């Protein structure tokens, strides 16, 4: 145990040495001392400090509530979470939202709001061949049957429409890692989802898949998928969601370069939302500095 009483709010590190007989082990544990920054939720089109959290993974490690406390302490107002179709409808017509209901309650307890990612295919809705595959990605990232996907979206939106204002349709559909369909199949999925979401909540904001990047990437099988969605399906989303990981210099070059150029071509302008942009851990101060620079840049560009 370590008593932090009297330490100033800052980033700290405990260096330790463990000995047992002739054995010796050294290590360190970084931590922050901070006060909770209570923020009011911004207007729906205001600027959000959001965290893509991976709540399912935190839950498995018994770190969920401490992590949510830390998110609130940092001033976050939004948490991006997955509501996995295969989890909430494990068998056709059998629904189980127990875990996601708990996530929603806890996010609200810590004065934040959820940004929901609707994803991926359900195993039982895939083809028999895909279901038999030893690689779960073969069914998980296959384009779903639209009439079955509609029911999942409708059920989820009806359940959470009072808590959720932002709905994201799939994740990184421009990468073959996450989407095994083609561009038109994703556009069809987006159109159906938008129609259902606005049917049950006309005030909701429908987000595109958070597109992965505009850098060279081995997973970008359909190199123009993002551009084609922005140009051809602009009536089927309210917000352009985008991901760009890496240090600030790379991020800045993409945002001010190819991303700006691509968005200028959009027939109808839609707000931009960066909902994934991690920084490699090359020293915590350096990491924090890069994150802060990214926030300043996207805020200056008018992003959400």
N, C-alpha and C positions, 0 to 999 in steps of 0.2 A: 504494500500500500504506500501511497505517497500523498502528503498533505499539500494542497496547492494554496492553502490560505495565506494571504499576504502577497502572493505573486501578482504582478501587474498584468492586465489583459495583454496577451502577446502569444506568439508561437514559441513553445518551449520544447526542450528535449531532455529526457533522462538517459544518461549513459550508465550502464550497469555492468558489474562483473560478478558472475556466479562461480563459486568454487565448491568442490566436493572431493575431499581427498586430494589426489593429484590432478583431477579434472578441473578445467577452467573454461568458462564460456563468457564472451563479451557480447554486448548488444546495446541497442538504444530503442527508445520509445518516444516518438514525437507526440505532442498534444497541444491543444490551444486552451488558453484561459480567456473566456469572453462572456460578455453580458448578452442576454437575449435581445435581439432587435425586433421588437414587435412592429409589423407593418400591416397597414390596411390593404386588403386586396385592391389592386388597381382596376380601373374601368376595363371592360373587355378588350378594348383596343388601345389600352395604355401599355406602358413598358413593364414587362414581367421579369423578375429574377427567378429563373426556373432551374430545377435540377433533374436530370435524367437518372433516376435513383436505383433501379433494379430491386424493387421491394421484395420480390420473390426470393432473391438470393440473400438479402439481408435477413429475411424471415428464417431461412434455413440455418443461418449462423447465429440466431438469437441476438441480432444486432439492430432489429427494426426500430424500436422506440428510441434508443440512444441516437440512431442516425437521424430520425425525424426531428428530435430535439435539436441536434446540431444544425440541421437545415434551417429550422426556424431561427436559431441563434444567429446564423449568417445573414438573415434577412430575406431568405427565399420566400416567394409568395406562391409558387407553383411546383408541383412534383409530377414528372412524367411517369406514368405507370402503364403496364401491359394488362389488358383483360384478354387472356388467351382463350380463343374459342374452344380449343380442345379441352381446356380445364373447366369452363363453365357449362359446356354441353358434352360431357364425356361419352354419352351415348345419345343417339338422335331422340330428341324430345325429353331427355332427362337433364334437368338444369341444376347447377350447384354454384351459387354465387357467394358462398360462405366466406371464403378467404378474401375475395374482393370487397365484400361488404365491410370486413374488418379494416382493410386498407383505407377505405373511404372514411370510416369513423375516425381512424387515427390521424389521417391527413387533416381532417377538420379540427380535431383536438389540438393540433399544433399550428392552427391558424393559417393553413395553406389550402390550396385547391388542387384537384387532380387535373392533369392533361392526359386523356386516355388514348392509348394506342390500341386500335382494333386489329388483331392479328391472331394467329396465322390460320392455315387450313386445319380442320379437325380430321383426325385419322379415319373415323368412320365414314366421312364424306368423300374420301379419296377413292381412286380406282382400286380394284382388288390387287392389281400388280404393284401399285404404290404401297399399299398396306402391307404386302408381304416383304417389302424391301428391308434389308438389315440396317439401312441408313435412314433414320427418321426424317432426314431432310428431304427425301424423295416424296413424302406425302405432306410434310409440314409446309414446304414452300411452293407446292404446286398450286396453280390457280384454282380457287374453290368453285364449286357449282354455285352459280349466282342465286338460284332460288333458295338454296339452303343457307348461304351466307346472309341473305336478306333477313331471314328469321333471327339469326344470331345478332345482327346489328339492331334490329327492331327491339328485341328482348332487352339488350344491354342499354340502349338509349332510353327506353321507357323506364328502366329501373333506376338509372343514375342521372336523368336529365335535370333534376333539381340541384345536383352537386357539380355537374360537369358542363363547362362552356366550350371546351375545345376537344374535338374528336379527330384523331389522326388515322388515316386509312393505310394500313400496312407500314412496314419499316424497310427503308432502303431498297425500294423496288427497282432501282437502277443497277443493283448488284445481283449477279446470278447466285451469290451466297444466300440471298433471302427471297428471290423471286425467280421461279423457273418458267414463268410464262413470257409472253412477248408484250410489246408496248400496247397494242390494242386491247389485249386481255386486261392489262392494268387499268386502262382508261375505262373499260366497261365496268370493272370493279368499283372504281372511283365514282362513276356516274350513279350506279345503283346505291352505293353507300350514302352519297350526298342526298339523293332523293328521300331515302328512309330517315336519315338524321333530321332533315328539315321538316319532314312530315310530323315528327313527334316533338320537335323543338325548333320552331322557325328562327329563334334568336341564336341558336348554336352556331359556332364557327367550325366549318369542315376544313381540315388540313390535308394537303397532299401527304403521301408517304414522305417522311423525312429523307430526302435524297442524299446519297452518301457523300459525294464529292465531285469536284470538277478537275481533280488531278488524275494523271495516268494511274489506273488501278486494274489489276488482273481480273477482278470480278465484274468489271463494267462490260458485260457481253453486249448489251444494247446501248451503245455509246450515246445515242441521242434520245433515250427514253425521257429523261427529265425535260429537255427542251420541247419535245413533242407533246408531253402532257401540258406544259404551260401554254403552248400555242393552240392546241386542238381541244383541250378539255377545260378551258378557263371558266366555263359556265357550271362546272361541277366541283368547285372548291372555293373557299373564301380566303385561304391562307396558303402561301408557298412555304413549306417546311424544308429546311436544309441543314445538312451536317457537314462540318469540316473540322477534322481533328488536326492536332499538331501545334507547333509553337507559333507565336504571334506573327512572325515574318511570313511564314507560309500562308497563314490564315488571311492576313492583310492582302497578300498578292492575289489570292483567289477572290476575295470579296470585292476588291477594287478592279480586278481584271476580268476573267471569264464570267464570273457570276453577274457582275454589273452589265456586261455586254449581253448576256443571255436574257436578263430581265428587261432590257431596253426593247427587245424584240417582241415582248408579250403584247398581244392585241388588247387585253384588258389587264390593267395593273392590279396586282393583289399584294397585300402586306407580306413581309418576309419574317419568318420566325426561325431562329437558330435553336434547335432543340437537342443537338448533340455537338459538343465541341470540347473534347478533353485535351489535356496537355500532359505529355510524358513526364513522369516524376524524375526530374534531374536536379533535385534539391527543392525543398518545399518553398523557400522564398522565391526562387526563380519561377516555380510553377504558379504561385499566387500572383506574381507580377504579370505573367502572360495572360492569366484569366482576366485580371483587371483591365488590361489593355484591350482584350477582345470585347469585354462588356462596353468599354468606352467607345470603341469603334462602331459596334452595331447599334448602340444607342444614338450615336451621331448620324448614322445613315438612315435613321427613322424606322429601324426594325422593331418588331414587337418583343 
